[in-house]
Amino acid sequence: MISDNAQSDYVNGNFTWKKPLELFEGKDAVKICAPMVRYSKLAFRTLVRKYGVDLAFTPMIISDSFVRSIKARDSDFTTNSGDRPLIVQFAAHNAKDLADATEIVAPWAMADGYGAHLLSDPELIKDMVVQSRSRISDESFTVSIKIRLHQNIRQTVDLCRKAEHAGVSFITIHGRTPAQRREPPDFEAIRIVKSSLRIPVVANGDVHTLEAAAAVEEQTGADGLMSARGLLQNPAMFAGYSLTPLCCVKDWVDISLSQGVPSGCFQHHLSYMLEKVLPRPQVRVLNCLQSTSAIIDHLRELHIL
């Protein structure tokens, strides 16, 4: 379950913040960075926004922990003024926890019972949307959901229609069922759901390249395209690059140093970015390095920096 705070254009010397729903008003599909555990944190969101991403998600945050613990909030959710538009992704197994977490975030404008488990309980999803909406006075603040497909497409359509009726702003659909992992996404099912709703629909699943993104848009008619692994391997994908360009690697180093990214996270992202750029032996060396300074020295030896 997802709740968000919005908004960035630079007009006449001033920043104007776009609301997420305003992005869907354009002719082109909205380019979206998916929620990724450990990976879609502030530094990576900063990077992909430089290369064509319109809208970014935080990693999934457990609502009840977020509400109870200031330490959990500081650990799970960091942002800054340039990190907009932003979707804060919450997981909850009851409406109150989600609404409480939403109320905390608003001023900043698959465990058991979470996530795909809720596909079997559309009335609970409806209640979550209604309660979250009731806590927020700003009508422009959006509430959205991200789901997988039910095995029965009619049940998926029914769930999405109930969420739409409850006031959800847009729906992201991963084109697989909860039981599926490597099977091809069912883009025809997403197209059916899209044609059944009035609100925007985002397609997710196997958007690994710009060409794949165009194909998914054509097959589904989706209003937005969400990528996870594709952006991990090439954060500049939506800017038209087929492989991670060296300028993007340099930007990642600069962002990581300025934001104090831990060396493990810094290294993992570089491994993804460079796995199709460097020969495997050089990637293996990179994966064995123990500190940020050693990693930077290695990149200099490779003439990347």
C-alpha positions as CSV (number, residue, x, y, z in Angstrom):
1,M,0.0,0.0,0.0
2,I,1.4,3.4,-1.0
3,S,1.0,7.0,0.2
4,D,2.9,9.9,-1.3
5,N,4.1,13.4,-0.9
6,A,4.4,15.4,-4.0
7,Q,6.2,17.5,-6.5
8,S,9.7,20.1,-9.9
9,D,10.0,22.4,-12.7
10,Y,12.2,25.5,-12.9
11,V,10.2,28.4,-14.2
12,N,11.3,32.0,-14.3
13,G,14.0,31.5,-11.8
14,N,11.7,29.6,-9.3
15,F,11.0,26.0,-8.6
16,T,7.4,24.9,-9.1
17,W,6.6,21.4,-7.8
18,K,4.5,19.1,-9.9
19,K,2.0,16.8,-8.2
20,P,2.3,13.2,-9.2
21,L,-1.1,13.2,-11.0
22,E,0.0,16.2,-13.1
23,L,2.7,14.1,-14.6
24,F,0.0,11.8,-16.1
25,E,-1.6,14.6,-18.0
26,G,1.2,14.7,-20.6
27,K,1.3,12.7,-23.8
28,D,4.3,10.6,-22.9
29,A,4.2,7.7,-20.4
30,V,5.5,8.7,-17.0
31,K,9.0,7.2,-16.3
32,I,9.1,5.8,-12.8
33,C,11.8,4.3,-10.5
34,A,10.3,1.4,-8.6
35,P,10.4,0.8,-4.9
36,M,13.4,-1.4,-4.2
37,V,14.5,-2.7,-0.8
38,R,17.9,-1.3,0.2
39,Y,18.3,0.3,-3.2
40,S,15.8,3.1,-4.0
41,K,17.0,5.4,-1.2
42,L,17.7,9.1,-1.5
43,A,21.1,8.9,-3.2
44,F,19.9,6.5,-6.0
45,R,16.7,8.6,-6.5
46,T,18.9,11.7,-6.8
47,L,20.9,9.9,-9.6
48,V,18.1,8.6,-11.7
49,R,16.3,11.9,-11.6
50,K,19.3,13.3,-13.4
51,Y,18.7,10.8,-16.2
52,G,15.0,11.0,-17.2
53,V,13.1,9.6,-14.3
54,D,9.9,11.6,-13.6
55,L,8.7,10.0,-10.4
56,A,10.5,7.9,-7.8
57,F,9.5,5.6,-4.9
58,T,11.1,5.0,-1.5
59,P,11.9,1.4,-0.5
60,M,8.9,-0.3,1.2
61,I,8.4,1.0,4.8
62,I,6.5,-1.1,7.4
63,S,3.8,1.3,8.7
64,D,3.5,0.2,12.3
65,S,7.3,0.4,12.9
66,F,7.4,3.8,11.2
67,V,4.6,5.1,13.5
68,R,6.1,3.7,16.7
69,S,9.8,4.5,16.3
70,I,11.6,7.8,15.5
71,K,14.7,5.7,14.9
72,A,12.9,3.7,12.2
73,R,11.7,6.9,10.6
74,D,15.2,8.3,10.4
75,S,16.5,5.0,9.0
76,D,13.8,4.3,6.5
77,F,12.8,7.7,5.2
78,T,15.2,10.4,4.1
79,T,14.5,13.1,1.5
80,N,15.4,16.6,0.5
81,S,14.0,19.5,-1.4
82,G,15.1,18.1,-4.8
83,D,13.6,14.7,-4.2
84,R,10.3,15.4,-5.8
85,P,7.8,14.1,-6.9
86,L,8.2,11.3,-4.4
87,I,6.0,8.3,-3.5
88,V,6.5,7.0,0.0
89,Q,5.7,3.3,-0.1
90,F,4.0,1.9,3.0
91,A,3.2,-1.8,3.8
92,A,0.4,-2.4,6.3
93,H,-2.1,-5.1,7.2
94,N,-4.7,-2.9,8.6
95,A,-6.2,0.5,7.7
96,K,-5.3,2.3,10.9
97,D,-1.5,1.6,10.7
98,L,-1.5,2.9,7.1
99,A,-3.5,6.0,7.9
100,D,-1.3,6.8,11.0
101,A,1.9,6.5,8.8
102,T,0.3,8.6,6.1
103,E,-0.6,11.3,8.6
104,I,3.1,11.5,9.8
105,V,4.5,11.7,6.2
106,A,1.9,14.3,5.0
107,P,3.5,17.3,6.7
108,W,6.7,16.4,4.8
109,A,4.5,16.8,1.7
110,M,6.2,-10.0,1.8
111,A,5.7,-10.5,5.4
112,D,2.6,-12.3,6.5
113,G,-0.4,-10.0,6.0
114,Y,1.4,-7.5,3.8
115,G,1.6,-6.9,0.1
116,A,0.3,-9.6,-2.2
117,H,-1.6,-11.2,0.7
118,L,-4.1,-8.3,0.4
119,L,-5.2,-9.3,-3.1
120,S,-7.7,-11.6,-1.5
121,D,-9.2,-8.8,0.6
122,P,-10.3,-6.0,-1.7
123,E,-12.6,-4.6,1.0
124,L,-9.6,-4.1,3.3
125,I,-7.7,-2.3,0.6
126,K,-10.7,-0.1,0.0
127,D,-10.8,0.7,3.8
128,M,-7.1,1.6,3.8
129,V,-7.6,4.1,1.0
130,V,-10.6,5.7,2.6
131,Q,-9.0,6.0,6.0
132,S,-5.7,7.4,4.6
133,R,-7.7,9.9,2.5
134,S,-9.7,11.0,5.6
135,R,-6.5,12.0,7.5
136,I,-5.3,14.4,4.8
137,S,-6.8,17.8,4.3
138,D,-4.8,18.6,1.1
139,E,-6.9,17.1,-1.7
140,S,-3.9,17.2,-4.1
141,F,-2.1,14.7,-1.9
142,T,-2.2,11.4,-3.7
143,V,-2.8,7.9,-2.4
144,S,-2.0,5.0,-4.7
145,I,-1.6,1.2,-4.6
146,K,0.8,-1.2,-6.2
147,I,-0.5,-4.7,-6.8
148,R,0.3,-8.0,-8.7
149,L,-2.3,-9.8,-10.8
150,H,-4.8,-12.2,-9.3
151,Q,-5.0,-15.5,-11.2
152,N,-8.5,-14.5,-12.2
153,I,-8.5,-11.3,-14.2
154,R,-12.0,-10.5,-13.2
155,Q,-11.0,-10.4,-9.5
156,T,-8.1,-8.0,-10.4
157,V,-10.5,-5.7,-12.2
158,D,-13.0,-5.8,-9.3
159,L,-10.2,-5.0,-6.8
160,C,-9.0,-2.0,-8.9
161,R,-12.5,-0.7,-9.5
162,K,-13.2,-0.8,-5.7
163,A,-9.9,1.0,-5.1
164,E,-10.8,3.6,-7.7
165,H,-14.2,4.1,-6.1
166,A,-12.6,4.6,-2.7
167,G,-10.5,7.5,-4.0
168,V,-7.2,5.9,-5.0
169,S,-5.3,8.3,-7.3
170,F,-3.5,5.8,-9.6
171,I,-2.7,2.1,-9.6
172,T,0.6,0.3,-10.4
173,I,0.3,-3.2,-11.7
174,H,3.1,-5.8,-11.8
175,G,2.2,-8.1,-14.6
176,R,2.7,-11.3,-12.7
177,T,0.8,-13.2,-10.0
178,P,2.3,-13.4,-6.5
179,A,3.4,-17.0,-7.3
180,Q,5.2,-16.1,-10.5
181,R,8.8,-15.0,-10.6
182,R,10.5,-15.5,-14.0
183,E,7.5,-16.1,-16.2
184,P,6.8,-13.4,-18.8
185,P,4.6,-10.6,-17.5
186,D,0.9,-10.7,-18.7
187,F,0.7,-7.3,-20.4
188,E,-2.6,-8.2,-21.9
189,A,-4.1,-8.4,-18.4
190,I,-2.7,-4.9,-17.6
191,R,-4.3,-3.7,-20.8
192,I,-7.7,-5.1,-19.7
193,V,-7.4,-3.4,-16.3
194,K,-6.4,-0.2,-17.8
195,S,-9.4,-0.2,-20.1
196,S,-11.7,-0.8,-17.1
197,L,-10.6,2.3,-15.1
198,R,-10.7,6.0,-15.4
199,I,-7.6,6.7,-13.3
200,P,-4.0,6.3,-14.5
201,V,-2.5,2.9,-14.6
202,V,1.3,2.2,-14.4
203,A,2.8,-1.0,-15.9
204,N,5.6,-2.8,-14.1
205,G,7.5,-5.9,-15.1
206,D,10.5,-6.5,-17.4
207,V,11.1,-2.8,-18.2
208,H,14.8,-3.5,-18.6
209,T,15.6,-1.3,-21.6
210,L,14.2,1.7,-23.4
211,E,13.0,-0.6,-26.2
212,A,11.3,-2.8,-23.7
213,A,9.6,0.2,-22.2
214,A,8.2,1.3,-25.6
215,A,6.9,-2.2,-26.2
216,V,5.2,-2.4,-22.8
217,E,3.6,1.0,-23.4
218,E,2.3,-0.1,-26.8
219,Q,0.9,-3.5,-25.4
220,T,-0.7,-2.1,-22.3
221,G,-1.7,1.5,-23.1
222,A,-0.4,2.3,-19.7
223,D,0.0,5.9,-18.5
224,G,3.3,5.2,-16.8
225,L,6.2,2.7,-16.9
226,M,8.0,1.5,-13.8
227,S,11.5,-0.1,-13.8
228,A,13.5,-1.7,-11.1
229,R,16.3,-4.0,-12.3
230,G,16.6,-2.1,-15.5
231,L,17.5,1.1,-13.7
232,L,19.8,-0.7,-11.2
233,Q,21.8,-1.9,-14.2
234,N,21.6,1.3,-16.1
235,P,20.4,4.4,-14.1
236,A,20.5,6.4,-17.4
237,M,18.2,4.0,-19.3
238,F,15.3,6.5,-19.5
239,A,17.7,9.1,-20.9
240,G,18.3,6.9,-23.9
241,Y,21.5,5.1,-23.0
242,S,21.8,1.4,-23.8
243,L,24.5,0.9,-21.1
244,T,25.5,2.9,-18.1
245,P,27.6,5.9,-19.4
246,L,30.7,6.9,-17.6
247,C,29.2,10.3,-16.7
248,C,26.5,8.4,-14.8
249,V,29.1,6.5,-12.8
250,K,30.9,9.7,-12.0
251,D,27.6,11.3,-10.9
252,W,27.0,8.3,-8.6
253,V,30.5,8.7,-7.0
254,D,29.8,12.5,-6.4
255,I,26.3,11.9,-5.0
256,S,27.5,9.1,-2.8
257,L,30.4,11.1,-1.3
258,S,28.2,14.2,-0.8
259,Q,25.4,12.2,0.9
260,G,27.7,9.8,2.9
261,V,26.4,6.6,1.3
262,P,27.8,3.6,3.2
263,S,30.5,1.7,1.3
264,G,28.5,-1.5,0.9
265,C,25.6,0.3,-0.8
266,F,28.0,2.4,-2.9
267,Q,29.7,-0.8,-4.0
268,H,26.5,-2.8,-4.7
269,H,25.1,0.0,-7.0
270,L,28.4,0.2,-8.9
271,S,28.4,-3.6,-9.4
272,Y,25.0,-3.4,-11.0
273,M,25.9,-0.4,-13.1
274,L,29.2,-1.9,-14.4
275,E,28.3,-5.6,-14.8
276,K,27.6,-5.1,-18.5
277,V,30.3,-2.4,-19.0
278,L,33.4,-4.1,-17.5
279,P,34.8,-7.5,-18.1
280,R,33.8,-10.0,-15.4
281,P,37.3,-10.2,-13.8
282,Q,37.2,-6.5,-13.2
283,V,33.7,-6.6,-11.7
284,R,34.9,-9.4,-9.4
285,V,37.8,-7.3,-8.2
286,L,35.4,-4.4,-7.5
287,N,33.1,-6.7,-5.5
288,C,36.0,-7.7,-3.2
289,L,37.0,-4.2,-2.2
290,Q,36.3,-3.2,1.4
291,S,36.2,0.6,1.4
292,T,34.9,3.5,-0.6
293,S,38.4,4.8,-1.0
294,A,39.6,1.5,-2.4
295,I,36.7,1.4,-4.8
296,I,37.5,4.9,-6.0
297,D,41.1,4.0,-6.5
298,H,40.1,1.0,-8.5
299,L,37.8,3.1,-10.7
300,R,40.7,5.5,-11.3
301,E,42.9,2.6,-12.3
302,L,40.3,1.6,-14.9
303,H,40.2,5.3,-16.1
304,I,36.5,5.5,-15.2
305,L,37.3,8.5,-12.9
